[in-house]
Amino acid sequence: MNHFLMKYKKILILAIVWIVLVLMNYYYTPYFILPFVWLLNILIFLVIVLLQLIKIFKERNNISRQRIIIFISVLFLTFLSFYNFYGIPNLFIEKLDWIILKEKRKDIVSDVKRGILKSNVSWNNVVCELPFEFPFVSNGGNDIWIFKNETNQKYTVKFWVFRNFFDSPSTCFIYTEDEKNIKYYNEKIKNDPERNWKIDNNWYRIFGD
């Protein structure tokens, strides 16, 4: 085991750094600089892939098993990085995040319905800025979106999974008890079930809102 760790130390360190960066980007990186972080990440991995290709070419007459494993590992991390936006890594984190923080989000919705949490920012009358503490329940600033239908007194609360930048759509975990919104989200699920689905009673995962 120690021999394996020493042999593949660099690739293991690279994988650990990649995992940490993916988690940091998912939870902490401001949404408006995410595209640039993503682009820088891709460029770095492409350089690493190119360097590995050069080494493979130099060793073409006697390519070691270690070199092939390192190259495949770097190529795999590059692939995952390239498809990170709405891709495999983020979707996996998203599903795990929902399971871990489900009860905390439900408690927040309960506080909204009791009037404990309400809009508290000057720049938007539906946004509530939660304490900036770990773990975040809403990415891109730990803000939640609160709407109360004054006709039926029903609430809709959004937690950002991915907060939009420029013209890109947002992805949210949404709680709603408003029949009009329930109908709207069910229609979105029907039209695009790969990116929209129901995750619990009155809870939806919605892309594009």
N, C-alpha and C positions, 0 to 999 in steps of 0.2 A: 504493500500500500504506500509506504514512504517512498519507494522507488518510483511508483507511478506518479505521485505528487511532485517529486523533483523533476521527473521527465517532462511533465506537462504543466509545470508551474506557471509559465507565462500565459498559456491559454486559459487556465483556471482563474488566474487573476483578471484577465480580460473579460471572462464570462461573469465574474462577480461584479466587476465595475459596470458592465452592461446592465445587469439586473438592478443595481442600485440606481443607475441613471434612468432606467425605464420607470421605476417606482417614483423617483423624484419628479420626472416629467409628468407623470400621471397625477400626482397629488399637489406638487408645489410650484412648478414652473408656470409663470403667468401666461395666460392663453395667447397674448399678443406677441410673445417671443418664441412660442413653441415651434412655428415653422422654421425659424432660423436655427434653433437648437437641433431640430430634426435633420435639416440640411447639413449642418456641420457634422453631425453624427454619421450620416451616410458617406460624406466625403472622407472622413477618417477611416472608416471601414473599407472603402474602396481603395484607399492608399495601402492599407494593410494587405488586402487581397492581392494588389499589384506586386507588393514586395514578396509575398509568398509565391506568386507565379514566377517571379524572377529567380527565386531560390530553387524552385522546382526545375526551371530550365537549366540552371547551372549544375544541378544534380541529376540531370535527365538520364545519365548512364548508370546511376546508382541511387535511385530515389528510395529513401527510407520509409518504413511504415509510419514512423513518428511524423515525418513531414506531411504525408498524406492525411493523417488524422488532424493535424493542426490546420491544414488548408481547408478541409471539409468543415471543421468547427468554425473557422473564421467566415467561410462562405455562408454557413447556416445562420450565424449571428447577423451577418450583413443582410440576408434575406428577411429575417425577422425585423430588423431595424427599418428596412425599406417599407415593409407593410405594417409598420407600427400604428399609423393613424387608422383607426377603426379596424385594425387587424388582429392577428392572433394574440400578441402579448397583452394589448389593452383590453381585449374582450375577456381574456382569462382573468385579469386583475379585476375587471368590472364585476364579473360574476362572483368572485371571491369577496370583493368589497361589499356587495349587496348582502351576502349571507352574514358577514361579520358585523356590519353596521345597521342591519335591518331594524333591530329593536331601538337603537338610538334615534334613527330617523322617525320611527313611529312615535317616540316620546316627544320629538320636536314638533311633529304635526299636532299632537295633543296639546302642547303649549301654545301653538298658533290658535287652535280652536278655543282655548280658554282665555285668549287675549294676552298671554304672558309675552309672546313674541309677535311683533308687528313691524311694519316698515320703519326703519330707523336711519335712513340715509337721506341727504338733502337732494341728491341728484335723481332719485327715482322713488315714486310713491308705492311701489309694489315689492321693493327689494329690502330684505332684512339681512343685515350683516351680523353673522354669528361670531362669537369669540374666536380669534385666530389661534386655535389650539389643536393638538393632535389627539385623535385622528380626525381628519377633515371629513365632513359628511357631504360637502358640495365643493367640487373642484373649481379652480379659477378664482379663489378669493374667499371661499367658505361663506358665500352669500346664498340665500334662498329666495325664491320668488313666491309671493303670496297674493292670491286673488280671492276675494269674497264676492260671490254673486248676491247682490243686495236684494234681488227678487225672492230667492229661496233660502238665503243665508247659508249656502253651501260653500265650502272652501276647496280651492285647488292650490297645492304647494309643489313647487318644482325644486329638485336638487340637481345641480349640474353634474353630469358625468364628464362631458367635454363642453367647454364654454366657447362659443364661436369666436373666430377672428376673421376680420375682413368679411368676405361673402360666404364663408364656410358655415354650414348648419351646426346647431348645437345638438347634444344628446343629453337627455335628462331622465332621472327617476322621478316619476310624477305621482303624487297622491291626489285623487279627486273623488268627491262625493256628489259633484254636480252632474246631473243626468245629461245635460247638454254636452259637457266635456267628455263624459264617458262614451257617449255616442260618437263623438268626433274621434277619440282615440281608438275605439273599436273599428272605425272605418279605416283609420291609418293602418291598423294591424291587418285588416283584410286585404288592403291594397299592397302592403309591403311587409309581409310577415318576417322577412329575414332581418329587418332592422327595427321592427316594432313588435312588442309582445307584452302580454299581461304577466306580471310577476307575483302578484298576491291580490287579495281582495282590495279593490279600489286603488291598486298600485300598478303603474305601467312603466315600461321602458320605451321611450319615444325618441326617435331620430328626426331632426328637422324642425324642432320647436324651440 
